[in-house]
Amino acid sequence: MKEYIFDCVVIGGGAAGMAAALEVEKSGFDTAIVEREEHLGGILLQCIHNGFGLHEFKEELTGPEYAERFAERVQASSVKVFLESTVMELSESGEAAGMHELHCYSSVYGVFLLKARSVILSMGCRERNRGNIGIPGSRPSGIMTAGLAQRLVNIDGYIPGEQIVIIGSGDIGLIMARRMTWAGCKVHAVIEIQPYPSGITRNIVQCLEDFDIPLYLSHVVSEIRGKDRIESIRVTPLKNGIQDEENSFEIKCDTLLLSVGLVPENELSRKAGIELSPQINGPLVDSFLMTNKKGIFACGNVLHVHDLVDYVSRESRSAGSNVVKYLNSTLTGVQNKVKAGANVRYVVPQKFNFQGDNQFYMRSMIVKNGAKVEVRAGNIIIKTVNHNHVQPSEMISISIKKEELEKISGIPDQQLEISII
Amino acid sequence: MEKEYICIACPIGCHLKLHVGADKSLEVSGNKCKRGEVYAITEFSEPTRVVTATCRLGLENLERLPVKTTKPILKDHINPLLKEIYSLKLEAPIRRGQTIIKNFMNTGVDVVATRSAG
């Protein structure tokens, strides 16, 4: 079996993996990316719509353009890319302390072993499926996730059906409503269980209202009907959270697309003994984005689901620069806890340090205009930031400068709590 | 006549009302800032969108090549544009940014490739 040794191996060559690998390579370390698809770019390659890169490149790009700009930088660098290769197992090396082993299978390179002093997890996320939300009814064909349909239409050139209903008003579902319409299909409805849309307003307007596609809020699909192929669905409104059977109605369709959320892809991490957050399904990380396994870092959607790729790139560069410090043995600092306070669903990372600036990402549990994000340590307010508008579907990021933490640096066991008020 | 819009200039999403007077004057209400007024008037008088779609390419690992308009085009032009995009069969190699359709219907808008292939 072939063996290769690197300073850092990055698992996954999407937006996160590419940004992280470039950051490590820049400091002269031998770096590799393992990517299971035939091209670098990950999910961006099937997101042919625009709206990417406003922060990163200060212009509006499509997904493939954003991906290719990074892929070109990777190709121009010394980063070794293993395409069509899958990491099957990640473990600590039995031979030398502080070394990790990655067992890889590939249609190009066969079976091979990578050894590395550091590893970056950037495998992205998976879509929730029918099984995750448990829709009753028969099990005909024609039911798939919105992301799979997106790949079929935009890359492989197949139209999954002509009469479409979409469950879930997440952005991928909304984008697919427009895409299917522009591909000549009829989208009959989008069904959302929550009383408010999960996607951003721009997509509600440009992907649904532009085509008069009805959005049923506080409605569920209560039954799927059809023998071989899906023939119709039964839609039931929710009244005070309970299904109002009497007012149910039927919609005929031959395809049902699910856009009901994403889950970080952590099979590999779990098997490697990496501790995961039960709340967000991503690894628990310290303020350097390092997991409980020394030398293994995480960034991008494998850590928590982002809504802007620009934030993925920024977070991943930060993971990469921490890996550089780790490899130089200069990554030190006491880690203190960060807690999600009032109206905050989660905060990543879950730790902070006093040695440098800290960047936190969080999601609101509420929809509110004129909100404040407040960071406090006990009774001491560290920072307050005003936000015109907060909602669960828009991630909030906040950075805290080293100097801002000075007033609490002398006190031992300080915890930060971030709230939205 | 009165028309309703949801502003997309920022995430607040103001619910806008556009009043069209008998003298064709336009008046916007419900907006929290100037951008809302501009948005409603543009949506009423000449709504435009950037169009992204795919063309046939037929490579083994890439059947479709993604393309986009270089600028937003009038909504009325979208369907004829899609028809033309779907009628094309491209040949590799193609570079990102390469023009696929030049000056569509004399609008000054081109369609360009958003991915390289071959």
Interface residues (C-beta under 8 A of the other chain):
Chain A: E38 H39 L45 I48 H49 N50 E60 L61 T62 P64 E65 E68 V153 N154 I155 D156 G157 W182 I200 T201 R202 I204 V205 Q206 E209 D210 N369 N388 H389 Q391 E394
Chain B: Y5 I6 C7 I8 C10 P11 I12 G13 R49 V50 V51 T52 A53 T54 R56 N61 L62 E63 R64 P66 K68 K75 I78 L82 R96 T114 R115 S116
